[in-house]
Amino acid sequence: MDLDKLSKPCLTEAIAIDLVRTIYGFEVVDIKSMISFNDQNFRIQVSKKHQNPHINNISEDGYTLKIINTFKSSLEGHIDSIHSALNHLSKKGLRVPVPVRNLEGNTWKLETVPLLNEGSRMPRFLHGDFNDLNILAREKSPEPNNRIFVIDVILDFEDMHYGNYVWDIGLMLTHVLMGQHDFGCSRGSWTCISWLFES
C-alpha cells in the first residue's frame, strides 16, 4: 500500500474556509483545527446569512468540516455507510454528528446499510476508534470538589466495523495508556474529500 494514501491531509484554515463557502454556501466566522489521527477536522461557526437552499436554520452549535485521506476516500461505499449509520443513530435519539446537504443537495449518495436494519446484530456494530479525541463531554456535577463529566457526543465514525466489543475496549484502553495528543500533519499527497456535519 502507498503510505502517502494514508497521510493525514494538511489544509490551511484559508483553504478550509474557501471549501465551506464553495461547497456549502456558508460564510465562516470562526474556525478551529481539531486534533485528528488520519483525517483533518475543523470546528466552524458560520454566519446566519447563507446561500444554501437545503438549510433552513444555521446550527447554533456550529459544524465540523471533515477532510478524509486518500485511502479512505477510495473505499467504495465508505462515506455512504458512515452517513447512513449517523442518520440511523440520530433518528434513534443519540447525539451524533448529522451530515449536512451541500449546495447540490448531496451529502454523498446514501444507501441502506444492511446491518443497520438487523436490530439483533446492532450490539456488535463497533465505533472502531473510541478514544478521548472522539468524544465531547459535559460536566454533570458543578460542585468544585466533585467534578463529574459524562460523555455527551461521540464523533468520528470513520473506523466503524462489525466485531467483538473487546476490540473497542482494547483500542480505548490503548489510547488512554498512550496519552499521545500530537498526531502531526503529513504534507505528502492526499485527496481532498470533505463533508460537513451539524454538531
N, C-alpha and C positions, 0 to 999 in steps of 0.2 A: 504494500500500500504506500502511496505517495504521502509522506509525512506533512508536506505543505497543505494537503487537503484537510488535515486535522488542525491546522494552525488557527489560532483564535484571530478573528477579524480585528482590524485596528483602525476604525473610522475616527475622524476628528469630530468634535461636537458640531462644528460648522457643517460638515457633510451630513451628519445625522439630522440636523435642523432642516437642511435642504431636502432630504429624503421625506421627512414628515410633511413638508409643505407640498412637494411634488406629488407624492403618492396618496396622501390623506387629505390635503386641502386645509391643514391646520397650521396656524402660526404659533411657534413655540415661544413661550415667555420665560420658561425656566427649564434647564436641562442639567442632569447629574448622571455621571457614569456610575454604573453599578458593578460590583465585583461579580465575575463570572469565570467559569472554568474553561469551556471550549468555545463559547459564543461571546457576543458583545451585547450588553444591555444598557439602555438609558432610561432613566426615570424622567418623564417630561410633564410639564404643565403647559396647557395651550390656552390661547385667547378664546373667549366665548364666541367671538365672530369667526366663522369658518366657511369654507366653500364646499363642504361635503354633504351632498343631498341625502346620504344614507344615515346621517347622525342627527337625531332630534335635539338631544341635550348633551352638552360637554360634561364629562365626568369631573366632579369637584375634586376627586381623589387623584386625578391625573392618569397618565398612561405609561406603559412600559413598551419601548421600542426594542425589539429583539432582532439582532443580525446573526444568522447562523453560519457555521463554517461550510466549506465546500463539500466535505464528505456527507454531512447530514442533509444538505440540500439535494444531493444526488440520489438519496434513498427514495424509491418510488412509494408514494402513499404516506411518507413520514409526517409531513406537515398536516395532511388531511386527518390522519389518525389522532394527532395531538389536538387539533381543533375539535374534532368530534368528541374526544374524551372530556375536554374542558367544558364544552357546551352541555354534555350529559351531566357532569358533576355540578355545574351551575344550576341546571334545572332541578337537581335533587336537593338544592339548598346549600351546597358547600360554597364557601367564599374562595373562588379561584379566579385567575385572570380570564377575561372573556374576549375572544378575538373581535376586532373592530373592522367594519367594512371600509375598504378604500374608496377612492373616487369612482372606480369602475364597478363598485358594488361587490367586490370579492374579498374574501379573507384567505383565499385559495379555494380550490374545488373541494367541497366537503362531501364525504361519503360515509355511509354507516360502517362502523367498526363492529364486526360480528360479535366479538367477545363482550362488548358492552351490552348487548341485548340478552345475554345469558346471566341472569341475576345470581344464580347459584355459583357461578365461577368468579364473580367480582372479587371475592376476598383474596384471590391470588393475583390480581392485577396490581403491579407494583409501580411506585413512583420512579425508582431507579437511581435517584440522586438526592435522597433526603438528607440534607445537612443544614448547618446553621446559616449558610448563604442563600438557601432557597426557602426560607420561611420569614414571615413578618409576625412579630409577637406584640401583644398589648399587655399593659400592666393590669392585673386583676385586682390586686390589693394596693391601695395608695398609701398604706402605712409605711413610714420611712424605715422602720426597723424590721419590717416583714414584707419585703417586696416580692411579689409573686407574679410571674409572667406566664401567659398561656399562648399557644400558637393560634394566630388569628387567620392567617392566609398562607397557603402553600403555593410556591412559584416553580417555574421551570420544569415542564413535563417532557423535555427533550429525550430523556433516557427511560421512559416508561416501558415496561415489558411484562410478560407473564412469567411467574415463577414462584418460588417459595418465600414466605415472609422473612426468613432468616437472612436473605440476601440484602434486603433493605436495612434490616437492623445492623448487619455487619458493616455495610457501607457507612451508615450513620455513625457507628462507633469509630470507624477508621478516621472519618473526618474530625471527630471530637479529639481523638488522640493525636492527630497531625497538628492541629492548631495552626494551620497554614492559611493565610489570607492573601498573600501577594502572588497571584497567579500569572501576572505579567501579560504581555500582549505581543503576539508574533507579527512581524512585518513581512512575512512571506506572502505567497499568493493565496487568495481566498475569493470566494464568491459572495457577493453582497445579496443575500436573500433576507428580506426583513418582513416582519409583521408587527402589528401594534395591538396591545391588549389594554382593555379598560381595567383599571385597578379596582 
